């Protein structure tokens, strides 16, 4: 579960001798903090029934389960957590006696602080005692979604339900915009109150996100508080009870990634209904031809999973498909919703080729911008346009990022990710280095990359790496081909700071673009500043296209009269990207010269990396964190300087 949500676990040292109490007594909130236990830091013993097993919800490299008082009532549930993996041997229905320290798992979003109360045993083999087995669980408690609505998070009105088994009614899916890795969607009741549904259970790993408008009669689940929201986490498919209506189609996947002419085309999808699925088919076509029908077969081990293996197709085939399902009441559903009349379809490209140019990778894409050649090996020859110094790497860093171009213009560049675990390590390449490199085409958060580097050769150095002269309208009219391309824009004026090291800029016709902080430039910008030319790489970051200058020389003839300078503030500005895999750049600002320590910790409070340690000047700085050797999950960056401290949550998703 902790792999999908960000935060910081605050473990307090036991302040007093062990005290026996009920879970409700343990959960009693502090008068000064309406979502924190008054017993935080105390060593307590409670009894209850395991609401989930230790293998129920994904916990990354940690262990957890939910414990509930069989007598019910407000505040009668708690999350039992341990920072080590596989330390609990707990099953649903076990009656347990648990001794541990009361702690708060703290998360912050937009200044709103949330605390998930947890019980942390010291020695799980001793402090978690099984008293009895196969005990009945209390029935789920109905909760009005008003208590769970995220807009009311600062009132903490849902605190009484934290860690308990609840159910909500008449829930309609209204938002599926969260990143797929978050495994969540938002529902609303007839009054418009909203709740976040998080499918973090192992058994729901392929459930996906239901289409907008899907209606659930009942959703049951454990209440988990994170980022100011009281999320409902179903335990399995039986907790998602559909209302009367057509089947819901979700979690559709096509593979294999990197399909060749010898591969069967595998389709899998989830089909769920309030009664039963009567028939299900996948309709597919090749290179725009007629659709052919193929039956979907129910997986015997998963009642909602349906699969089909379509025939292998020749190289050069674009296989498009849609899903059809009908329930036993005669209600049909399609994915996409328009069926055969849809304007675009899920698709898979079949290729036996080994691409040799960036254009071959970048210009043939699916509707979401992903390359047709994802997962295929490619060998490219080109020139580095964004190098070791531009990214601000240090010799001790164990990974490298580069941008490579094999020609000027749209479609002729690619982002390279390389780490010490790859077969070949591209150390300290700079702008103008011409190389031949072999790796695998991947998609990461909307950005096409070459990674898993297996070989490279440095051909020469000091070559030109010219930027392509373009305009903001040309870039934004069809941005995907411009991904990772080094561009140059004329007559650019700074509009305003957007925070987190980003700025809004505008051309002389009032077209606007966001300036990103991917590089190591430290030009002091201000509203009204003008430059004859602005150079940078086009990149996709946090849901928007941006231009990323490399260093100060990419701001050509910067002029203008600055407004009165605002004092610098000590801030930990941003991590980009976040969530990340496996690298992210952490930006921060110092208000004065100082001895600085920038470190990363896991949720158990253990330091996993020291990024910066030493004296630095006032102003903007950044460092790169490489999580290649770490497990997926939650981490915290901490900045310390001259008695000041700041923290930032990070999410590593592999």
N, C-alpha and C positions, 0 to 999 in steps of 0.2 A: 504494500500500500504506500509506503514512504517513497517509492520510486516515482509516484505520480503527483506528489504535493511537496511544496517547499517549506522549510522552517528551521527552527532551532530547538533542540531538546535541552531544557534547563534542569540539570540534576542537582538537587540540594544535598548537602551532607547531613545525615541524620542528626537531629538536634536533641533527641530525647530517647528514652527507653521505649521499647516496643509497646504499643497500645492496641487492644482489641476493640473493634467497632464494626458497625454495619457499613456497607458500601455507601448508603445514603449519608451516614454521619461523616464518612471520609470525604464525600463530595461537597459538603456544606461550604458555601462560598464565603469569601471574605467581604466584609462591609465596604472595603475600599477597592475591591476588584471583583466585579460581579460574575466573572467567569474563571476565577482561580480559587482553589480549595484553601480553606483556612488552615488546613493541616499540611500544607506544602512544606516539605523538608522533614516531616516526622516519619518514624518507622512504625508501621501499623500492620495489623493482621485482620483480614476480612475473609468471609466465606461466601460462596456463590456457586452458580452453575455456569459451565463454559457455554457461551452463546455461539462461539465459533471455535474451530480447531486451530492448532498451531500451523496447519497447512492450508488454511482457508483463504486468507487474504495475503496478497503479495507484500512482503516486508523487506525486499531487497536483501541486504546482508545482515538483517536483524531478525528478531523473533517477536511475535505478538499474538494475543488472542483477547477476546472480549469476555468479561465475567459479569453476570447479572444476578441480583438478589431475587430468589424465587418468590419472595413476597411482593415484589413489584413496588410501585410508587415512584414519585419524583426522585431524581438523582440516584437511581438504583443500578446503574451500569458503570463499568469502568474498563478502560483498555489496560491490559497487563503487557508490559513491554520490556524487552531486554536487548541491549546493543549487539549481542553476539548472535550468530545464526544457529538454528537447530538446537536450541537449549531446552525447548519445551516439548513435551510429549503429551499433548492435551487433545481430547476429542469432544465434540459437541455432546452435551449431557453429562459430562464429568462433574461431580460435585467436588469442589476444591476449597482448600484452606491456603491462602496466599499471604505471605509476609513480604513487605517491601517498603521502599521509600516513596512517599507521595511526591510527585513532580509535575511540572507543567511543560508541555510541548508548545513552544511559543512561535507563532507566525504573525507576520505583519503584511498588510496590503493597504496601500493608500493611507498610511498612517493609522489604520485600524488594527489593534492588537487582539489576537485570539489566543486562548490558552486551552489546550486539550489536556485534561487531567489524566495522569497515568500513574500506575503502580509499578515500580521497578524492583523486582526481587534481586537480592545480591547473589545468591547461589541458587539457581533455578532447580537444581536437583534436590535441594533441601527445603527451599522456601515455597515450593509449589507442591502441596501434598494432596493426593487423590483420596477423598473420603468415601466416595461411592461412584457408581457408573450408571449410565443410561437413565438419567433422571429427566422428567418432562420439563420442557422449557415453558416459561410463562407465555401467554398469548401476546402477540404484538399489540402495542397500545396505539390507538388512532391519535394522530396529531394534526391539527389544522395547519395548513401550509403557511398561514400567517406567521406562525412562530419560527418558520425556517427561511422566510423570505430574506435574501441577501441584503435588501435595502434597509432592513431593520437590525443588521448585525450589531450596531453599536449599542442596542438595547439589551443584547444577550438574552432575549426572551426564550430562546430555545435551550438555554443552558441546562434546564432540568431534565432534558431528554438525552443529553450527551452520553454515548456509550450504551444506550438502550436499544431494544428491538421495537421499531415503530412501523406504522403504515400510514400512507397518505392515499387519498381517494381522488378520482376524476382528474387525472393528470394528463395534460396534453403537451407534447413535445413542441417547444417554442424556440429553442436555440441549440444548434449543433456546431457552433463556430469554434469551440475550443480545439486546440491541437489534438490530433488522434492519440498521441502518446499520453494525454491526460485521461483518456477513457472516461469522458463525462459528457452529459447533455443536460439541458435545463428544461423543466416542465412547469406548467402553470395550471392552477385550478380555475373554475368558472369565475371566481372573483378577481383573477389576475395575480394572485400571490404566487411566487415562484419558489422553486427548490432545485438544487443541483443534485443530479443522480450520478454517482461515481461507480462504474462497473469494475472495481478493483479486485473482485474475487477471481481466483484462478479459473474456476469453471466458466467465467464470463469473459475469458481472455480474447475470444474471437467474436464476441457479441456485436461489437461495432456500435454505431450510433443510429437509432431509429430515424426514419424520415420525419421532417417537420410535419406536424399535424397528427402524428400517431397518438392514439389515445389508450391510456391504461386505466382500467377500473380501479386497481389497487397496485401500489408499489410498496413492498416491505423492505426493511433494511436496518442496519445499524447506523446510528447517528454519529458522524465524525465531524469535529469542528476544525476548520483550517481556513486561513485567510479571511476571517470574519464571516464565514459561511458554515451553516450546519448542513453538511452533505448527508444524503441518504445513500448507504452502500448495500445494495442487495447481496444476499449470500449465494444465490444460485438462480437459475432460470425460473424456478417456481415462485420466486419473490416478485417477478414481473408479470402481473396478471392483466392481460389485455381486456379492453372493453369489447363489446359486440362490434364487429366490423371486419374488413378484409385483413388478410395476413400482413404482418410486418416483415419486410425484407431488410436485413442489415448485415454489416460485416462482410460484404462481398469481396472476394480476393481472386485474382487470376495469376497463374504462374506456369512454369517457373520463371523467375526473373532471369533475363538473359537467354530466353528460349532459342533453341536452334532447330534446324529442320528435322532432327531425330527425336524431338521431345513431344510427348503428349501435352495438350493444353489443359491444365487442371483448373477447374472452377469450384469454389466453395462459397456458400452463403448460409446465413441463418434465416430460417422461416419460422415464425411464431404466430400463433393464432389463439383466440379465446376458446376455440373448440378443437379442430384438427385440420391438418393439411390434406386435401383430397388428391391434388395432382400438382406437379411442379416440373417445369422445363426450362432449359436454357436455349435461347435462339441465337445462333451465331452466323456471321458472314465473313467472307475473306475478300479483302481489297474491294469493298463496296458492292459485292455481288448480292445475290438473294440470300435470305435467312434460311437456315436449316434448323430443324428441331432436334433436341437431344434431351433425354430424361435426366432429371436430378434425382439422386438416390439418397435416402435418409441414412445418416451415419448411425449404426446400431449402438454406439457408446455415447452419443449425444443426440437427444431427441429433436433438437432444433437445427442441427447441422445437416446440410444437403450438399452433395458433391457430384461432379461429373468430370470425366476425362475425355476431352474432345480429341479427334484425330490429329496426328502431327501434320504440320503444314510446310510447304516449301519455303526456303529462305526468301525474304522479301515480302512475306505475307503480313498484312495488318489484320488481325483477328479481332472483330468487334462483336459484342454480344449484349443481350438484355435478358433479364430473369422474369419468368411468369410463374405465379402460384395462385391456386384457388383453394378455398377452404371447403369444408363439407356442408356449408350453408349456401354455396354458390357465389361467394364474394371473391372477385379477382384482385390481384395486385401485380404491379410491374416495377422493375428497377432497370433503367430510369423510369420515372412515373409515367412517361408518355409511351412506353413500350416501343413498338416498331416506328412510331412517328417522332421519336426523340431526335434532337438535332445533334447530339453527341452521345457516344456510348463508352462504357468501360472497354479497354482494348489492350492487346498485347502484340508487340511487333516481333516477328521471327527473323533472325539473321544468323548467318554463318560467317559474317565478315568480321575482320579485325580493323576497326576504323583507324585511319592514318592522319586525319585532319580534325581540327576543332569544329569546323563547319559540319562535318559528318555527324558529330555528336550533338551539336547545339541546334541545328536548323530543322531536324525532324523530331517533333515532340508530340506528346499527348496533349489533350486540352488543358491539363494542369501545368504544362510546361516541362514535365519530366521527359528526359531523353528516351527515344525509342531504343537506344543501345545501352540502357542501364544494365549493369552486371556483366557487360561484355568487356573483354580485355582490349586495350587500345595502345598503340605506339605512336607518339606524336613528336614532331621536331618543331621547335619554336624558340622564341626569345622571352626571357623573364621580364615582365613589366612591373611587377610588384614584388620586391625582393626581401632578403633577410633583414637589412637595415630598415626598410620601409615598414615592416611588421614589428620592429623593435625587439627581435629575439636576442637572447643572451646565450653564450656558448654552452652553458649548462642545461638549457632547455632541451627536452628529449623529443621534440617534434618541430616541424617546419611547415609553414604555409607559403605558397607562391601563387602568382598569377602568370600564366603563360599564354602568349599570342603567337600564332603562326602566320598571321597576315593582319592588316588593318581592316577596320570595318566590322559591321555587325556579324555575329556568329563565329568569330575567329579567335576566341579566347576561352580559357577554362581555368577554374580554381583547382589547385593541387594541394592535397593534404598528405603529409608524409611524417611518419614517426620512426623512432629507433627500432620498433618491432617489425618494420617492413623489411623485405629482403634487401632493399637498397636504400641508403640514407643520403638525402640530398642536402648536404651541410653547407650553409653560408653562401648560397647563390645570391647574386645581386642583379639589379637592373642591367640589361644588356648581355647577360650570359645566355649563350645559345646552347640548347641541350636537345638530346633525344631521350625520351622517357617512356617507360611502359608501366601501365597500371590498369585499374578497373574503374569503369564508369559507374558512379553512384549518384544518388539524390539524397541530399541532407537538408531538411527543412526548406525545401523549395529551391535549393542551389545545386546545380550540377557540378560534380567534382570528379577529379581523377585521384584515386587513392589506392591503397594496397600496392604501393610501388614495388615492382619486382626488378627493375633495371633502369639505369640512366647513364648517359655519357655527356660530359661537358665538352662541347665542340669548340667553342671560342668565347672570348669575353670582350667587353667594350663595344658591343654592337648597339646601333640605334634601336630605341623602343618607342617610336613615335605614337602620340595619341591621335585618335581620329576626331577631326573637327565635326561637331554635331550641334544640335539644338535641343532644348528641353522638350518642345513638342514632339520632335522626332523620336527622342528616347522614350517618352511616356506613351506615345501612340501605339507602339508595339515593343515593349521593353524586353521581352524574353530573349530575343537574339542579341541584345546588348549586354547580357549577363557576363560579368568579369572582363568586359572590354574597357580598355583605357581610352577615355574620351576627353575632349577639350571643349569647353563652352566659353563663348565670348560675351563681354559686357555683363558681368554678374554683380549684383548688389545683395548685400546681406540684409535680410528682413528682421530677424529676431532669433534669440536663443530658444531652443526647444527643451533645454535641459539635457542631462545625461551626455553632455559633450556634443550634442547635435545642434545644427542651425538650419533655419529656413533661408534659402537664397532665391533670387528672382532675376530673370533676364529683363532686357529693355522693353519687352512686350508684356510684362507682368505674369509670365509663366513661372511657376514655382516648383522647386525640388528640394528635398532634404539632403543636407550635407552630413555625412556619417563620420564616425570617429575610429574607423578601422585602422588607419595609419598612425604615425607617430608625430604628426604636425602639432606645433604648439603656437601657431600664429594667434595673437590676441585679437579676436574678431569683435565687432560691435555693430549695432544696427546702423545702417547707412554706409558702411564700408563698401568700397567698390573695387573691383579688380578687372583688368583688361581681359584676362583669361583665367579660367579655373580648370585644372586637370584632376582627374580621378577615375577610379574604376567604378563601373556600375555594379551594384550589389543588391541582393534581396535580404532584408533584415527586419524582423519584427513586423511582418505583414506589409512592408512598403518598399518600393524601389528607391535607392539612394545613390548618391555619388560620394566616393570615398577617396579624398586626397591622400597622397602617400607621405610627403614631408613638406616643409615650408616652401620649397621651390615650385610646388604645384599651385601656389597663389601668386599669379603674375601681375606685378605693378599694383599692389594693394594700396589704395589711397582712401582719403576721407577724414572727417573730423570726428574723433571718438567722443562720445558722451562722457560725463564724469565717471571715472572708473569706480565700479563698485568694489568694496573690499572682498578679497578672496575668502572663501569659506572652506573649512575643513569638511570634506564630504567624500563618501564612497559612492561614486556617481552611477556606475552601470557595469553590467556584465553582458557582453555581446559575443555570440548569441547566448540565450538562457531561456529554456533548456538547451543543453549543448552535448556534443559527442564528437570527439573527446576533449576539444579545446574551447576555451572562451577567453576573451580579453577583458580584464577588469580595469576600469578607469577610475581615477580618484584625483582629488584636488587637495593641495596643502595650502593653508593660509599663511604659513611662514616656513622658513628653512627649519628642518627638523631631522632627528634620528627616526627612521621609519622602519616599521615591521609590518609586512603584509603577508598573512598566513591563511591557510585553508584548513578547516577542521571537519571531521565527520560528526554525525549527530551524537556520538558518544563523548564528544569533547576532545578527541584525539587529533593532534596535529598531523595532517597528511602531506602538507607541502608548505615550504617557506618560499614565497615568490620574490620578496624584497626584504633586505635587511641592511640598513646603512643610512648614510646622510643623503638627503635630497633637498633641492631648492623649492621655494614656493611656486605654486602653479599647478598645471595639469600634468598628470603622469599616468602610465598604464603598465600592466604586466599581464602575461599570458599564463593561464593555468591549464595544465595538461592532465586530464583524468584517464589517460589510456590504460594505466595499470590498476585502476580502481574499479570497484563494483558500482553498478548503477545505483542511484539513490540521491539522498540529500546531503549537501555540504554547506558550510558557512565560511565566507571570506571575512576576515577580521583585519582592520587597519588600525594600527596604534602609532601615535606620534605625539611626543611632548605632553603626555598625560591625557590626550584625547583618544577616543576609540569609536569606531563605527563598524557595523556588521552588515552583511548582505547574504541573502539566501541564493544558493546555486542548485541546479538540478541536472545531474548527469544521467542521460537516458541512452543506453546502448541497444 
